[in-house]
Amino acid sequence: MAKKKTDYSIKVAAQAFYLEEQSAPDSDRYVFAYTVLIQNQGNIAAKLLSRHWIITDANGKIEEVRGEGVVGEQPHLRPGEGFQYTSGAILETSVGSMKGSYQMLADDGRVFDTDIPPFVLSIPRTLH
């Protein structure tokens, strides 16, 4: 039986927050936290194997981060299940963006990537 695209459907949503108390704008240090929600909207369970982040600041500096799992875990998501975690990033500018992908391993042995849509890292307007 042919596999349908809907068998492997992982939705990712992220939201970032500025951490003023950990930042030092005079030293070009801007600290952000971000919360990511990963949901298996497919028909087959899958395990998150690894992450690949592309972090870009306002100067065009790009940092790529690769590693196993997220926050020390490799969550296994059955259809309908979700996993949420919070992590952080430090930029040299007050605005930047993140995007990337997760590599997933479905229970049927298929390895596939799921995109992490771009999101903005920015200090609140009142602080600009």
DOVO-968931 format. One record per residue (C-alpha): x, y, z. Coordinates in pm, whole numbers, padded with zeros to 5 digits, always signed. Layout:
BEGIN
XYZ
...
This chain:
BEGIN
+00000+00000+00000
+00140+00338-00097
+00211+00583+00181
+00016+00907+00170
+00169+01246+00238
-00066+01274+00535
+00106+00974+00696
+00404+01198+00776
+00268+01535+00887
+00447+01717+01168
+00336+02075+01242
+00577+02312+01413
+00491+02652+01564
+00728+02880+01756
+00701+03200+01955
+00993+03410+02080
+01031+03633+02386
+01296+03893+02469
+01477+03834+02799
+01566+04189+02903
+01714+04086+03240
+01971+03859+03069
+02052+04101+02787
+02320+04370+02774
+02244+04598+02477
+02553+04812+02552
+02760+04498+02487
+02558+04390+02180
+02406+04098+02372
+02037+04032+02315
+01896+03720+02476
+01577+03556+02353
+01377+03256+02464
+01151+03070+02227
+00883+02811+02285
+00825+02548+02018
+00518+02327+01984
+00562+02015+01771
+00245+01825+01678
+00209+01498+01492
-00084+01555+01257
+00001+01249+01051
-00116+00890+01067
+00216+00734+01172
+00407+00784+01498
+00749+00945+01466
+01052+01023+01680
+01243+01351+01659
+01605+01255+01585
+01783+01586+01534
+01750+01959+01480
+01899+02208+01235
+01857+02578+01314
+01953+02875+01099
+01978+03189+01312
+02024+03522+01133
+02080+03861+01298
+02015+04209+01159
+02375+04234+01037
+02324+03929+00818
+02539+03708+01041
+02420+03348+01011
+02474+03081+01272
+02380+02722+01205
+02312+02488+01494
+02281+02112+01453
+02236+01851+01719
+02054+01547+01845
+01702+01595+01975
+01575+01908+02149
+01654+02015+02507
+01818+01677+02568
+01516+01478+02453
+01410+01288+02142
+01032+01290+02180
+00829+01011+02021
+00494+01145+01902
+00201+00922+01824
-00066+01059+01588
-00239+01352+01758
+00032+01397+02023
+00239+01708+02077
+00559+01811+02250
+00644+02160+02373
+00978+02295+02489
+01152+02625+02552
+01510+02710+02458
+01709+03022+02384
+01930+03215+02147
+02171+03507+02187
+02211+03768+01913
+02443+04065+01865
+02151+04271+01729
+01808+04360+01867
+01630+04188+01578
+01686+03858+01405
+01513+03545+01284
+01524+03169+01320
+01414+02885+01097
+01518+02530+01040
+01410+02169+01035
+01375+01857+01244
+01476+01515+01118
+01211+01261+01212
+01206+00881+01212
+00863+00731+01150
+00772+00401+01315
+00769+00237+00971
+01140+00319+00927
+01109+00620+00698
+01331+00918+00781
+01190+01257+00683
+01246+01626+00752
+00985+01867+00877
+01030+02242+00838
+01040+02487+01126
+00874+02799+00982
+01069+03125+01020
+00995+03337+01325
+01125+03674+01443
+01343+03749+01742
+01291+04114+01836
+01302+04336+02140
+00963+04495+02221
+00891+04822+02041
+00896+05013+02369
+01266+04927+02403
+01376+05022+02048
